[in-house]
């Protein structure tokens, strides 16, 4: 009889990573923080910014990061679009209720 085939441990595929590197995300977060600080002066805007970043697509994050460096008006518009989404608005409302 033929010997049994060797036991091969399946190799897990590498984890899926976003196409955004951490520096792009960090730049976008800084831009969002600046925009949120304009709207909420004197507050800790990090939780609000989390709502925006968590409800943005990868393309939007990349766009905000790119525009935030040279075109703050466009970046502000991009942030405003995300803020108006129901999911983002609900998240911001929850943050505001606990602040």
C-alpha positions in Angstrom: 0.0 0.0 0.0 1.1 3.6 -0.6 2.2 5.6 2.4 -0.3 8.1 3.7 0.1 11.6 2.4 2.1 13.9 4.7 0.1 16.0 7.1 0.3 19.6 6.1 -0.7 22.3 8.5 -2.7 24.8 6.6 -1.1 28.2 6.5 -3.4 31.0 7.4 -3.4 33.8 4.9 -1.7 37.0 6.1 -4.1 39.3 7.9 -5.9 41.7 5.6 -4.5 45.2 6.3 -6.0 48.4 5.1 -4.3 50.1 2.2 -3.8 53.1 4.5 -0.6 53.2 6.4 -0.6 54.5 10.0 0.9 57.8 9.0 -1.9 58.6 6.6 -4.4 57.7 9.3 -2.6 59.9 11.8 -2.5 62.9 9.4 -6.3 62.4 8.7 -7.0 62.2 12.5 -5.0 65.5 13.0 -7.0 67.2 10.3 -10.3 65.9 11.8 -9.2 67.0 15.3 -8.5 70.5 14.0 -11.9 70.7 12.3 -13.8 69.4 15.3 -11.9 71.8 17.6 -13.3 74.7 15.4 -16.8 73.4 16.0 -16.3 72.5 19.6 -13.9 75.0 21.1 -12.5 74.1 24.5 -13.6 70.5 24.5 -11.6 67.3 24.2 -12.4 66.5 20.6 -10.7 63.1 20.4 -13.9 61.1 21.0 -15.8 63.2 18.5 -13.0 62.7 16.0 -13.2 59.0 16.5 -16.8 59.1 15.4 -15.8 60.8 12.2 -12.8 58.6 11.4 -14.6 55.4 12.3 -17.5 56.4 9.9 -15.2 57.4 7.0 -14.2 55.1 4.2 -10.5 54.4 3.5 -10.8 56.7 0.4 -12.2 59.5 2.5 -9.5 59.1 5.1 -6.8 59.3 2.4 -8.6 62.3 0.9 -8.8 64.1 4.2 -5.1 63.5 4.9 -4.1 64.7 1.4 -6.3 67.8 1.5 -5.6 68.6 5.1 -2.0 69.4 4.3 -2.7 72.0 1.5 -6.4 72.6 1.2 -8.1 73.0 4.6 -11.3 74.3 3.0 -11.8 71.0 1.1 -10.8 69.0 4.1 -13.4 70.8 6.2 -16.0 70.0 3.6 -15.0 66.4 3.6 -15.3 66.2 7.4 -18.7 67.9 7.3 -20.0 65.3 4.8 -19.0 62.5 7.2 -20.4 64.4 10.3 -23.8 64.6 8.6 -24.2 60.8 8.2 -26.7 59.3 10.6 -24.2 56.8 12.1 -21.7 59.7 12.8 -24.4 61.9 14.2 -25.6 59.2 16.5 -22.0 58.5 17.7 -21.4 62.2 18.3 -24.7 62.5 20.3 -23.6 59.5 22.5 -20.3 61.2 23.1 -21.9 64.5 23.9 -24.3 62.8 26.4 -21.4 61.4 28.4 -19.2 64.5 28.2 
